[in-house]
C-alpha cells in the first residue's frame, strides 16, 4: 500500500520544483518569503506546513495557491478567489510593510492616493477595472480624493482600459 502524501506536502513540492526551475535554492526561497531556511527543511521532514506559509513561498516564485470549483457545466469552470496574500501586499509595492495580510481594497485605495500606476495596473489586472473604479468612488465619497488627483487617476484608469482592450484585440486577432 502506498503512503498518502498530505495536500500541504504536495503543494510544497510544487513550489520547490518551481523554485528549482527558476534557479532559486531553498535558502533563497525562504528569505524571499520572509521565512527562516529551516522552516522549509522542517516541513519536508514532517507532514507539511500551514497553507498561509505555502502561499508566501509560492508568491516568492510567482505562483498563487488557488482553489477552482468543480466543473459547472460540461467542463466549464469558474476561477475561484486566490488564497493567500493580496497582490498589492507584495514588497515591491511598499504598501503593506506593516500589515502583510492586508486586504486588496485598502491597499489599492492607498495606491490610488499616491497615484501609483504600477500598483493600479496590478490591481486592475488581478481584480478588474470595475474594482479599481469602485475603490476610486469610495475615495471620492469620503472626500479623500482631490479634483487634481481624481483627474489624474481617471486618465490612468482609461489608459489601462485601452491597454487591456488593445491586448485583447491582439490576442483575438492572432488566435
C-alpha positions in Angstrom: 0.0 0.0 0.0 1.4 3.4 -1.0 1.5 6.1 1.8 -0.7 9.1 1.2 1.0 12.4 0.8 -0.7 15.3 2.5 -2.0 18.2 0.4 0.3 20.6 2.0 3.3 18.4 1.2 2.1 18.2 -2.4 1.8 22.0 -2.6 5.2 22.4 -1.0 6.7 20.0 -3.6 5.2 22.0 -6.4 6.6 25.3 -5.0 10.0 23.8 -4.5 10.0 22.4 -8.1 9.1 25.9 -9.4 11.8 27.5 -7.4 14.4 25.0 -8.7 13.2 25.7 -12.3 13.9 29.4 -11.6 17.3 28.6 -10.2 16.3 29.5 -6.6 17.6 27.3 -3.8 15.6 26.6 -0.6 17.6 29.2 1.5 16.9 32.0 -1.0 13.3 30.9 -1.4 12.8 31.1 2.4 14.5 34.5 2.5 12.3 35.9 -0.3 9.2 34.7 1.6 10.4 36.2 4.8 11.0 32.8 6.5 13.9 31.1 8.1 15.6 28.5 5.9 15.0 25.7 8.4 11.2 26.3 8.0 11.3 24.5 4.7 13.7 21.8 5.9 11.4 21.0 8.8 8.3 21.0 6.6 9.8 18.5 4.3 10.6 16.2 7.2 7.1 16.4 8.8 3.7 16.2 7.3 3.7 19.7 5.8 3.1 23.3 6.8 0.4 25.9 7.2 -1.3 27.0 4.0 -0.5 30.7 4.5 3.2 29.8 4.7 2.9 27.8 1.5 1.2 30.8 -0.1 4.1 33.0 0.9 6.6 30.6 -0.6 4.5 30.3 -3.7 4.3 34.1 -4.1 8.1 34.3 -3.8 8.4 32.3 -7.0 5.5 33.9 -8.9 2.8 31.3 -8.0 -0.6 31.5 -6.3 -2.4 29.0 -4.3 -5.9 28.9 -5.9 -9.0 26.8 -5.5 -11.1 26.0 -8.5 -14.7 24.8 -8.3 -15.6 21.5 -9.7 -16.9 21.6 -13.3 -20.0 23.8 -13.6 -21.4 22.7 -17.0 -19.8 20.1 -19.2 -16.2 21.0 -18.5 -16.7 24.7 -17.7 -15.1 26.1 -14.6 -15.1 29.5 -12.8 -11.9 30.9 -11.4 -12.0 31.0 -7.6 -10.6 33.7 -5.4 -6.9 33.5 -4.6 -6.0 32.0 -1.2 -3.1 33.9 0.4 -1.8 37.4 0.2 -3.3 40.2 -1.9 -1.1 41.1 -4.9 -0.6 44.6 -3.7 0.9 43.4 -0.4 4.0 42.3 -2.3 7.1 44.1 -1.0 7.8 45.7 -4.4 4.7 47.9 -4.0 5.7 49.1 -0.5 2.0 49.4 0.5 1.7 46.8 3.3 5.0 46.8 5.1 3.4 46.8 8.5 0.4 44.6 7.5 1.3 41.8 5.0 -2.2 40.3 5.5 -4.0 43.5 4.4 -7.0 43.2 2.1 -6.7 44.4 -1.5 -9.2 47.2 -1.2 -7.4 49.3 1.4 -4.1 48.7 -0.4 -5.5 49.8 -3.7 -7.0 53.0 -2.1 -3.6 53.8 -0.6 -2.0 53.3 -4.1 -4.7 55.5 -5.7 -4.0 58.3 -3.2 -0.3 58.0 -4.2 -1.1 58.0 -7.9 0.9 54.7 -8.3 0.4 53.5 -11.9 2.2 50.2 -11.2 0.0 49.2 -8.3 -3.2 50.4 -10.0 -2.3 48.3 -13.1 -1.6 45.3 -10.9 -5.0 45.7 -9.2 -6.8 46.1 -12.5 -5.1 43.0 -13.9 -5.9 40.9 -10.8 -9.2 42.3 -9.7 -10.6 44.0 -12.8 -11.1 47.7 -13.7 -14.6 47.8 -12.1 -12.9 47.0 -8.7 -10.5 49.9 -9.3 -13.3 52.2 -10.2 -15.3 51.2 -7.0 -12.2 52.0 -4.9 -11.9 55.4 -6.6 -15.5 56.1 -5.9 -15.1 55.3 -2.2 -12.3 57.8 -2.0 -14.4 60.4 -3.8 -17.3 59.8 -1.4 -15.1 60.0 1.6 -13.6 63.4 0.4 -10.1 62.0 0.3 -9.7 62.3 -3.4 -9.0 65.9 -4.6 -10.0 67.1 -8.0 -6.5 67.1 -9.5 -5.8 63.6 -8.3 -9.2 62.5 -9.5 -8.5 63.7 -13.0 -5.0 62.1 -13.0 -6.5 58.7 -11.8 -9.2 58.8 -14.4 -6.5 59.2 -17.1 -4.6 56.3 -15.6 -7.6 54.0 -15.5 -8.7 55.0 -19.0 -5.1 54.2 -20.2 -5.2 50.8 -18.5 -8.6 50.1 -20.1 -7.3 51.0 -23.5 -4.2 48.8 -23.0 -6.4 45.9 -22.0 -8.7 46.4 -25.0 -5.7 46.6 -27.3 -4.1 43.5 -25.8 -7.4 41.7 -26.0 -7.8 42.7 -29.7 -4.3 41.5 -30.5 -5.0 38.2 -28.8 -8.2 37.6 -30.8 -6.5 38.8 -34.0 -3.7 36.2 -33.7 -5.9 33.4 -32.4 
